[in-house]
């Protein structure tokens, strides 16, 4: 990762090089802890088995949910395997919590070093969105049956943080004049929060499709081990829907406030700029998903595909629009 340098902005704001370096260090530390959390989560996931004797239902997730194995192990202790599995789940949450602290610290240090909100380029926006995504996962996946979802959350988060911290990294510096606006922290933070919750919703829809593909108790083939630890399909479908219901109005408010900002800056509310167009497409897809999920004729499976499509458009908007296509929203901070 590139070392931050002393910068001077158009408004005369200097950057604290020491705090910027500490921010980068906290970012790398958080990334390492997330990687350890992923390792623990994978061990927990791989250790899950369908109980052959005395299955114990995990409470709090609705539907048939998950069971932990209480079958006899090599030591002859009937509860030994179950205790170890729970231990790895706790280790996962401990590492996630520690990583989240360092992650947030990196954002706070960068904000103090720059003297502005830390989401003025793609590196910062990805970092903020991933932090909010982890916070959303800690809230929505707090029930025991959802612990197995952590590998599927941490993998995209780690990929985003790696790509953002390497190829998209920008040295700490004040934002360009176009972003020095009252609406900048409001619009971007709301969009980031909505996108973060949509991450959890998208992961839940992916898991729902896996569970539909491999029904609970009827898993077979090579992929049976991937599906066996997952909760019931209805449970995952409800998780995807409930998180989308929360994220959609937040994202909608962000789009509306972006239009207000555009009117004050460019003299028009909407101009079909590439980023505006992609945002509108993702908004429509999520609206269709909520409609499909609430309409019995569509079916949860078809709705899940639409939900995933909406999130893929968000990623397309984040990377392809910002990096490849030039427009009025080209503030990626890339050379």
N, C-alpha and C positions, 0 to 999 in steps of 0.2 A: 504494500500500500504506500502511496506517495506521501512523503512527509510534508506537513503543512508549512507554508511560508508566510512571512509577513506581507499583508496586502493592504492596499489603500483604496477605498471605494470612491465612487463619484460624490458621495456626500461627506467625505472626509472621515469615515469610520475606519479605524485601524483594527487589525485582527491580533488577538493575543496568541502568539505562537505556542507558548507553553501549554495553555489550556487546550488549544487545538490538538497538540500532540497527545495530551492526556485523553482527549476525546477519542482519538484513533486507537489508543491502547485499550480503552474501555470497550470499544467496538470489537476489537480482535478478541479480547477476553470473553465477551458475551458470546461471540461466534463459537469459540472453543467450548464453552459450557453448553451451548445449544447442541453441539455435536456430541458431547458426552450424554446429554439428555436423550438424544436420538438413539444412541447405542443402548442405553438402559431401556428405552421404550421398545426397541426391537427385541431385546432379550425377554422382556415381559410378554410381548406379543407372541414370540416363538414358543414361550413356555406354556401358553394357554392350551388347555386340552378340554375336550368334552368329558365331563365326569362320568366314569363308569359305575361308581358306587357313591351313594349319598351326595348327589349334586346339590350345591348350595347356590340358590338364586341370588344374584346381586341386586340389591334393592335400588329403587329410585330412578329407573330409566324407562319404565313402562314397557308393555309387551313382554314376551318371553325373556328377552334380555340375555345376559351372559351367565355362565356358570363357571366356577373355578374347580379344577380337578381336586378331588379328595381321594383319588385312588392311591393304593399302597405303593410307595416308592421302594428303591433298593434298600433303604434303611429300615423298612418295615413301619415307618411312622406315617400313619394315614393322613395327617395334616401337614406334613413337612413341605410337600410341593406347593400347596396352597399358600403357606406362609412365605415361602421364597418368592412366589409370584407377586404377592402383595408388596413384598419388600422392594422389588424392582420397580413397581408402579410408584412407590413413595420416592425412590431414588430419582426417577424421572421427574417428578414434580419438584423435588429439591433442586435439581440441576436447572430445570426450566425457571424456577423462581430466582435463583442466583444469576442466571444468564439475563433474565429480564431486568434485574437491578442494574447490572453493568450496561445493558443496552440503553436503558433510560438515562443512566449517568452519562453515556457518550453523547446523547442528544442534548442534555442539559449543559454539559461542558462546552459543546460546540455552540450552543445558543449564547452562552455567556461570552465565549471567545469572539464571536462575530457581532454580538449586540443586536440580534434579530431572531425571529422564529426559525428553527433549523429545518426548513423544508423549501428551500429556494432553488434546488436542482434535483436531478434524478437520484443521485446518491442519497441525499437527505430525505427525499420523499419516500424512497423505498425503505429506508431505515425507520422512519416514523410509522409507515403503514405496517411494516412487519412487527414493530413493537406493539401497535394497537391490535394487530392480529393475534399476537401471543396473549395479550390481555383479554381479548374476546374469547380465546380458546380456554384460558384459565377459568373464565366465568361460565361459559356454556358447556364445557366438558368436565365440570366439577363432579358429576355423578360417577360412581364407580364403573358402571357399565360402559362409559365413554372413554375410559383410560386407554383402551386399545386404539383409539383414534389418533393418539399423539404422534406416532411415526408418520402418518399421512399429513399432519399439520407441519411437523418440523422439517420434513424433506423440502417442500416448496419454500419455507421460510429460509432455510439454510442456502438453498440455491439462489434466492433473491438477494440475500445478504452477501453471498460470495461474489455474485455478478456485480452488485452495487458497490461493494468495497474494493473491487479490483478494476474492472473495465470501465465502470461509471464513476469512479471516485473523483471528487473535485476538491481542491484545496479550499480551506475555509476562507471565505471572502464575502463582502456585502453583496446583496442581490443587485441585478441590473435595474436601472431606473424604472422600467415598466412594471416591476414588481413592488416598487416602493409605494404601496397603496394601503389604505385602511382595510380593503377587502382581502388583501393577500393572506393574512393568517386565518381569517374566517373561512373563506372559500376552500382553501387547500386543506385545512384541518378537518372540515366536515366531509369533503370528498375522501380523504384518507381514512377517516373513521368508517364511513360506509363501505369502502373497498375492503377494509380489514374484516368487518363482520361478514361480508360476502365471501371472503376466503374460507371461513368456517362453514358457511352454507354450502359452498362448492365442494369442500372435502366431504361433508355429510352426504351430498348427492352422489359423489363417486362411490362412497362406501355403500350407499343404498343400492346402486346398480350392481355392485359386486355381490351383495347379499341376495338380490333378486335373481341374479345369474346362478348363485349357489344357495338354494333355500336352506334355512336352518334345519339341521338334522338330516339333510339329504345331500350333503357335500360329497363330491366325488371328483376323481381325476387329480391331475397335478396341482391344480389351483385350489383344491379343497382346504389345504392348510392356510391359504391366504384368507379364506372366507370364514373358516370355522370359529375364530374368536369374536366375530362381529355380532353386535346385537341384532334383534329382529329387524326385518326390513321396515316395518311400520314405525319402529322407534327412530331409525335413521331418517326416514322420510319426514317425520314430525320435527326432528332437529333441524333439517335443512329448511323446512318451511318457516318455522318460528324465527330462525335467525334472519332469513330473507325478509320476513315481515318487518323486522326491526331495522334492517339495513336499508330497505328500499326508501322509506320516507327520509332517512338521513341523507342518502345519496341524492334524492330528488331536491331537497333543500340546497345541497351543494351545487347542483346544476343551475337551479334558479338564481342563487346568489352569484354564480359565475356570469350569468346573463346580465345581472344588474351591474356587476363590475365591468363587463364589456361595454355596456351602454355609457358608463361614466368615463371610460378610457378611450374607446374607439367610436363612440357615438351611435352604436347600434346594439340591440340586445342579442341578436343572433345573426351570424353571417355564414354559416355552414363551413367554417374553418375545419380542416381535417380532424382536429381534436374535438371540436364541438360535435361533428358528425358522428365520430366513434362513440362519444359519450351518449349521444341520443340513441344510437343503435343498442348499446348496452342497457340503457334505461328501458327501451321498448322490450327487449328480451326479458328483463326481469319482471316487467309488468305482465308480459305474456305468461311467464312462469307462475306468478301469483294467481293469475286468472285460471291457468290450466290446473293448478293444484287445487283450486277451490271448485272446479267444475268436474263432476264425476265422470263425464264422458271421456276426458283426456287420459286419465289414469296416472298414477304416481311415477311410473317408469318413464313415460314420455315427458312428463313435467321435469323430471330430474335431468334429462338430456338438455332441456331448454335452460335450466339453471346453470349447468356446466358451460353451455354456449355463452351465456351472459358473462361469466367470469373470464372465459377465454378472450372475449372482446375487450374486457378491462385490461388484460395483459397485453393484448395487441395495441391498445391505446397507449399503454405505458411505454412499451418498447419500440414498436415499429413506427408509430406516429411521431414519437419524440426523437428517434435516432435517424430514421430514413427519410421521412417526409418533412419538408420545411413548411412552417406556417406561423401564424401569429403567436402560437403557444410554444415556440421553440426555445424553451428556457432550461434545457437539460443540463447545461453547464459543461458540455463536452466541447473539446477542441475540434 
